[in-house]
Amino acid sequence: MTHFSNQPVVSVRNASIFQENQTVLSDISFDIEKGEFVYLIGRTGSGKSSLLKTLYADLQLRLGDIEVSGFQIRDIKRAKVPFLRRKLGIVFQDFQLFPDRTVTENLSFVMKATGWKDGAKIKARQAEVLMRVGLGSVGGKFPHQLSGGEQQRVVIARALLNEPSILLADEPTGNLDPEVSDGIFKLFQEINNSGTAVLMATHNHYFLRTYPARILKCEKGKVLDSKVSPIDVNI
């Protein structure tokens, strides 16, 4: 539907984010446009992960409005959540790969859960995303046979399976050494350059300095936006 082409991929209006019964962020509003790259920063416990979890409907939105890839998050029905998540790629710090399944079995699990049925198409798409992240030959390996950086590349490949409109990444380089982190970050940049929006939570000052982009900062229960006023990146 072409008349939706200018819709932001994420739109947050007067939203409050809760972790159990505590308000972690209140009355926040921002948009993320198609194809935009945005950092999410803030001290540990400032609400970054809670915000990301609310965007992918892992935490309930009780106050305000959030729309992600055309889905209204407030009071989203459980049955709709898998459809929302097909539009998102989610990249976790701790990989969350099944240790007892090979790389292709890990990818197949997600694909079957999101409605892929044709075996040949599944195989072709897996090969495509693994090539895309620079891992053409690891399909038959188990996660423990891969380095941390390779495991994170598999997680990114998994996040790309359904051609998401946005990648949500929660400290994707938090467990990796600097050289490996840089390769992972460049991969996110390539994905972003091909048109996928990226919202990346990070503590990595090197990225913020070396690859400047828009910043959202969780601080004292609010979300500050570098698009609105300059942000002190020291967190």
C-alpha positions in Angstrom: 0.0 0.0 0.0 1.9 2.9 -1.3 0.2 5.7 0.7 1.9 4.3 3.8 5.4 4.7 2.4 6.2 7.7 4.5 5.1 6.2 7.8 7.9 6.1 10.4 8.8 2.5 11.2 8.5 3.3 14.9 6.3 5.9 16.4 6.1 6.5 20.1 3.6 9.0 21.6 3.3 9.9 25.3 4.3 6.4 26.3 5.3 5.2 29.7 7.3 2.0 30.1 6.9 -0.3 33.1 9.0 -3.0 34.4 6.7 -5.0 36.7 5.0 -2.2 38.6 7.7 0.3 38.4 7.7 3.1 35.8 11.1 3.2 34.2 10.4 5.8 31.5 7.5 8.2 31.5 5.8 10.3 28.8 8.2 9.6 26.0 7.7 10.5 22.4 9.9 9.9 19.3 9.8 8.5 15.8 12.3 6.3 13.9 12.1 6.8 10.1 12.5 4.0 7.5 16.2 3.2 7.0 17.4 5.4 9.9 20.3 4.4 12.2 19.8 5.3 15.9 21.8 4.6 19.0 20.1 3.9 22.3 22.3 4.8 25.3 21.9 5.2 29.0 23.3 3.8 32.3 22.5 0.2 33.3 19.0 0.2 34.7 17.9 3.4 32.8 15.3 1.6 30.8 17.0 0.7 27.5 16.1 -3.0 27.6 12.6 -2.3 28.9 12.0 0.1 26.0 13.2 -2.4 23.4 11.1 -5.2 25.0 8.1 -2.9 24.9 8.7 -2.3 21.1 8.7 -6.0 20.4 5.8 -6.7 22.7 7.6 -8.6 25.4 6.5 -6.1 28.0 3.0 -4.8 28.0 2.4 -1.1 27.0 -0.2 0.3 29.4 0.1 4.1 28.9 0.5 6.0 25.6 0.7 4.8 22.0 3.4 3.0 20.1 3.2 1.8 16.6 5.9 -0.5 15.2 5.9 -1.5 11.5 2.2 -0.8 11.3 1.2 -2.6 14.5 -0.3 -0.9 17.5 1.6 -2.2 20.5 -0.8 -1.1 23.2 -3.0 -4.0 24.2 -1.7 -6.0 21.2 -3.4 -9.5 21.1 -1.1 -12.4 21.8 -2.0 -14.0 18.5 -0.7 -10.9 16.7 2.7 -10.8 18.4 4.3 -13.3 16.0 3.2 -11.2 13.0 4.7 -8.1 14.6 8.0 -10.0 15.2 8.1 -11.0 11.6 8.6 -7.4 10.8 11.4 -7.0 13.3 14.8 -8.4 13.7 15.8 -8.8 17.3 19.5 -9.2 18.2 20.4 -10.1 21.8 23.7 -9.7 23.6 23.7 -13.3 24.8 22.9 -14.9 21.4 20.0 -17.1 22.6 20.8 -19.8 20.1 19.7 -23.4 20.8 23.0 -25.2 21.8 21.8 -28.6 20.8 20.8 -27.6 17.2 23.0 -26.8 14.3 23.1 -23.3 12.7 20.6 -24.3 10.0 18.3 -26.0 12.6 18.4 -22.8 14.6 17.4 -20.8 11.6 14.7 -23.4 10.5 13.1 -23.2 13.9 12.5 -19.5 13.5 11.3 -19.8 9.9 8.8 -22.6 10.8 7.6 -20.5 13.7 7.0 -17.6 11.4 5.1 -19.5 8.7 7.7 -20.7 6.2 6.7 -24.1 4.8 8.5 -24.7 1.4 11.7 -26.6 2.1 13.5 -25.4 -0.9 12.7 -21.7 -0.1 13.8 -22.3 3.5 17.1 -23.6 2.3 17.7 -20.9 -0.2 16.9 -18.1 2.3 19.1 -19.6 4.9 22.0 -19.8 2.5 21.3 -16.2 1.5 21.3 -14.7 5.1 24.4 -16.7 6.1 26.3 -15.4 3.1 25.1 -11.9 3.9 26.7 -12.1 7.3 29.9 -13.7 6.0 29.3 -17.2 7.2 28.7 -19.3 4.0 30.0 -22.6 5.4 28.8 -22.9 9.0 25.3 -24.3 8.5 26.1 -27.8 9.8 28.0 -26.6 12.9 26.7 -26.3 16.5 26.9 -23.0 18.3 29.7 -24.2 20.6 31.9 -24.9 17.6 31.7 -21.2 16.6 33.5 -18.2 18.1 31.5 -15.5 19.9 31.7 -13.2 16.9 30.5 -16.0 14.6 27.6 -16.8 17.0 26.5 -13.2 16.9 26.7 -13.2 13.1 24.3 -16.2 13.2 22.0 -14.3 15.4 22.0 -11.4 12.9 21.4 -13.8 10.1 18.4 -15.2 12.1 17.1 -11.6 12.6 17.3 -11.0 8.8 15.3 -14.1 7.8 12.0 -12.3 7.3 13.4 -9.1 5.8 12.6 -6.9 8.8 11.9 -3.2 8.5 13.9 -2.6 11.6 16.6 -4.4 13.6 16.4 -3.9 17.4 19.8 -4.8 18.9 20.4 -4.9 22.7 24.1 -4.5 23.3 25.0 -6.7 20.4 28.7 -6.4 21.0 28.6 -6.4 24.8 30.2 -9.8 25.1 32.7 -9.5 22.2 36.3 -8.1 22.1 36.9 -4.8 20.3 38.2 -6.2 16.9 35.3 -8.6 16.6 32.8 -5.9 17.8 34.0 -3.6 15.0 33.2 -6.3 12.4 29.8 -6.8 13.8 29.1 -3.1 13.9 30.2 -2.7 10.2 27.7 -5.5 9.4 24.9 -3.5 11.1 26.0 -0.5 8.9 25.8 -2.6 5.7 22.4 -3.8 6.7 21.3 -0.3 7.4 22.7 1.0 4.1 20.5 -1.5 2.3 17.4 0.1 3.8 16.7 -1.6 7.1 16.3 0.8 10.1 18.5 0.0 13.1 18.0 0.8 16.8 21.1 -0.3 18.7 21.4 -0.1 22.5 25.1 0.2 23.3 27.6 1.2 25.9 30.4 1.4 23.3 31.8 4.9 23.2 34.1 4.1 20.4 31.1 3.5 18.1 29.4 6.7 19.2 32.6 8.7 18.5 33.7 6.9 15.3 30.4 6.4 13.6 28.2 9.3 14.7 24.5 8.9 14.3 21.3 10.0 16.0 21.2 9.2 19.7 18.3 8.4 22.0 19.4 8.6 25.7 17.5 7.1 28.6 18.1 9.4 31.6 16.1 10.0 34.8 13.0 8.4 33.4 13.0 10.3 30.1 14.2 9.7 26.6 16.4 12.5 25.3 16.8 12.8 21.5 19.9 14.3 19.8 17.6 15.3 16.9 16.0 17.8 19.4 19.0 18.9 21.4 22.7 17.9 21.7 23.4 14.9 24.0 26.3 14.3 26.3 27.3 10.7 25.3 29.2 10.1 28.5 27.1 7.4 30.2 
